[in-house]
Amino acid sequence: MFRALAKASPALGPLAAGWAPTMASHQLHVGPPEALLKPLSVPSRLLLGPGPSNLAPRVREASGLPLLGHMHKETFQVMDEIKQGIQYAFQTRNPLTLAVSGSGHYALETALFNLLEPGDSFLVGANGIWGLRAADIGKRIGPGPAQAGAAVPDPWGVFHRGAAALGWLWGAVPQVPVPAAGGCRGVPGWGPHPHGPARYHHTTPVVGLYSLRESLALLAEQGLESSWQRHREASAYLHSRLQGLGLQLFVRDPAARLPTITAVAVPAGYDWRDMVSYIMDHFGIEIAGGLGPSVGKVLRIGLLGCNASRENVDRVAEALKEALQHCPRNKL
């Protein structure tokens, strides 16, 4: 190829002629990894932690659909349908409704950077690790005096009624309606923008859009009210099974318990890490310990989306029962 290029272009002749022996004699210093020459093996797990959770089959299968370009009109149609689904899920008519292709922390940072200007006052309910992160982001932006609410010992599993619009969605908890409002600056939108045609911002993960669209479609088909009820019933059943094992729910007030995440006080004498590891190793079920100020104090059990079922509650309850019988316990 390089010799043909040299003949076709006299100007490139000397340069192209030197490429062939260089490329032919080049020695690789890193060989192909042996692990990548074997088939991918992924164990089947029941994810009952605070997230991620298992996907509904329809959502999982959506990732196998034909790939489209991120600027194709059909992709914009999917984006528009996602926007409508998010508006339904959050019960908002805000035209600036979008999904952020990143982690939860990325979404939090995006929201704050597009709401705050240097010198703004910023009130944060610092009721756990995410409130503390929000306060830290605000300080880095450089607003006016940042005010933080009094921290509570552990926010996990608590339904914060005053800030329900900022809570996890999952189609599990009623959200405070968000009125239509403008004022956000620099947020990357998609599809037909309220102020003009779609513009390139970044290469959107198209396969992820398919799965998100299908997850919102499942929520729309089931209906928000039915989804809320299913999560309430599953969590109430979980609470009864846990209390039947002699475990103490960390949130004492039933009305304040979050249907999606249940915080269980680590039973006296047990190491939470032993219990989490035992349940994973023997049952293939993931539950989690605490995070931030709640580390070592609680176990977190999530019933999110399609995982919110009595069958899954029975599975994790039996796993906990056995863990209590077999994990080492310090009786002092």
SULNORCOR-V587999 format. One record per residue. RES is the residue in three letters. PSI is psi as a letter, one per 20 degrees, with the letter a starting at -180 (NA if undefined). OMEGA is omega in whole degrees, 0 to 359 (999 if undefined). Layout:
# SULNORCOR-V587999
res/psi/omega
RES/PSI/OMEGA
RES/PSI/OMEGA
This chain:
# SULNORCOR-V587999
res/psi/omega
MET/g/183
PHE/h/178
ARG/h/178
ALA/h/179
LEU/h/180
ALA/h/179
LYS/h/183
ALA/h/183
SER/n/180
PRO/h/182
ALA/h/180
LEU/i/186
GLY/f/183
PRO/g/182
LEU/g/181
ALA/h/180
ALA/h/180
GLY/i/182
TRP/g/188
ALA/g/180
PRO/h/179
THR/g/181
MET/h/184
ALA/h/185
SER/j/183
HIS/p/181
GLN/p/177
LEU/p/179
HIS/i/180
VAL/p/180
GLY/r/178
PRO/p/181
PRO/p/181
GLU/h/182
ALA/h/182
LEU/i/177
LEU/j/178
LYS/q/178
PRO/q/176
LEU/p/180
SER/o/181
VAL/p/181
PRO/q/176
SER/p/182
ARG/q/172
LEU/o/187
LEU/n/181
LEU/k/172
GLY/a/180
PRO/j/180
GLY/q/3
PRO/r/177
SER/r/178
ASN/q/180
LEU/q/171
ALA/q/182
PRO/g/181
ARG/h/179
VAL/g/180
ARG/g/182
GLU/h/180
ALA/h/181
SER/i/178
GLY/j/179
LEU/q/181
PRO/p/182
LEU/p/175
LEU/q/173
GLY/q/184
HIS/i/177
MET/j/178
HIS/q/182
LYS/h/178
GLU/h/176
THR/g/177
PHE/h/178
GLN/g/177
VAL/g/179
MET/g/179
ASP/h/179
GLU/h/175
ILE/g/179
LYS/g/179
GLN/h/179
GLY/h/178
ILE/g/177
GLN/h/177
TYR/g/183
ALA/g/180
PHE/i/180
GLN/l/180
THR/q/173
ARG/j/180
ASN/p/181
PRO/h/180
LEU/m/179
THR/p/184
LEU/r/174
ALA/q/179
VAL/p/182
SER/m/180
GLY/a/181
SER/r/177
GLY/h/178
HIS/h/179
TYR/g/179
ALA/g/178
LEU/g/180
GLU/g/178
THR/g/181
ALA/g/184
LEU/h/180
PHE/h/180
ASN/i/177
LEU/h/188
LEU/q/171
GLU/q/175
PRO/p/181
GLY/i/178
ASP/q/170
SER/q/188
PHE/o/180
LEU/p/183
VAL/p/171
GLY/n/186
ALA/m/185
ASN/k/180
GLY/a/188
ILE/h/183
TRP/h/173
GLY/h/178
LEU/h/177
ARG/g/179
ALA/g/179
ALA/h/180
ASP/g/178
ILE/g/180
GLY/g/179
LYS/h/180
ARG/h/178
ILE/h/177
GLY/l/176
PRO/a/176
GLY/a/182
PRO/o/180
ALA/p/180
GLN/p/179
ALA/p/178
GLY/r/180
ALA/p/181
ALA/q/174
VAL/q/185
PRO/g/181
ASP/p/182
PRO/i/189
TRP/p/178
GLY/j/180
VAL/p/177
PHE/o/181
HIS/n/186
ARG/h/182
GLY/i/181
ALA/k/184
ALA/h/180
ALA/i/180
LEU/j/183
GLY/r/176
TRP/q/182
LEU/e/179
TRP/j/182
GLY/k/188
ALA/h/185
VAL/p/177
PRO/p/181
GLN/q/172
VAL/p/180
PRO/p/180
VAL/o/182
PRO/q/176
ALA/p/181
ALA/q/177
GLY/b/174
GLY/i/177
CYS/p/184
ARG/p/172
GLY/j/179
VAL/p/180
PRO/o/177
GLY/a/178
TRP/r/180
GLY/a/178
PRO/o/183
HIS/q/179
PRO/h/183
HIS/j/179
GLY/a/182
PRO/r/180
ALA/q/178
ARG/q/180
TYR/p/173
HIS/g/175
HIS/r/181
THR/o/184
THR/p/176
PRO/n/189
VAL/g/180
VAL/h/176
GLY/h/177
LEU/g/179
TYR/g/183
SER/g/179
LEU/g/179
ARG/g/182
GLU/h/178
SER/h/177
LEU/h/177
ALA/g/177
LEU/g/178
LEU/g/179
ALA/h/181
GLU/h/179
GLN/h/183
GLY/p/182
LEU/g/183
GLU/g/179
SER/h/179
SER/g/177
TRP/g/182
GLN/g/180
ARG/g/179
HIS/h/178
ARG/g/182
GLU/g/180
ALA/g/181
SER/h/178
ALA/h/178
TYR/g/177
LEU/g/181
HIS/g/180
SER/h/179
ARG/g/180
LEU/g/179
GLN/h/175
GLY/h/176
LEU/i/182
GLY/j/179
LEU/q/182
GLN/p/176
LEU/p/185
PHE/h/178
VAL/o/188
ARG/h/183
ASP/o/181
PRO/h/182
ALA/i/182
ALA/j/181
ARG/p/179
LEU/p/182
PRO/h/185
THR/h/184
ILE/p/177
THR/p/177
ALA/p/181
VAL/p/177
ALA/p/177
VAL/p/183
PRO/q/183
ALA/p/177
GLY/i/182
TYR/q/171
ASP/p/184
TRP/h/181
ARG/h/177
ASP/g/183
MET/g/180
VAL/g/181
SER/g/181
TYR/g/182
ILE/h/177
MET/g/186
ASP/h/186
HIS/h/184
PHE/i/182
GLY/k/180
ILE/p/177
GLU/p/162
ILE/r/187
ALA/r/171
GLY/a/180
GLY/r/181
LEU/p/180
GLY/c/184
PRO/i/182
SER/j/180
VAL/p/179
GLY/i/184
LYS/h/187
VAL/q/163
LEU/q/180
ARG/p/180
ILE/p/183
GLY/p/172
LEU/n/189
LEU/p/175
GLY/c/183
CYS/i/178
ASN/i/181
ALA/n/181
SER/q/177
ARG/h/180
GLU/g/179
ASN/h/176
VAL/g/179
ASP/h/181
ARG/g/182
VAL/h/178
ALA/g/178
GLU/h/178
ALA/g/178
LEU/g/179
LYS/g/180
GLU/h/178
ALA/h/178
LEU/h/181
GLN/h/190
HIS/h/180
CYS/q/179
PRO/q/181
ARG/p/176
ASN/o/185
LYS/i/179
LEU/NA/999
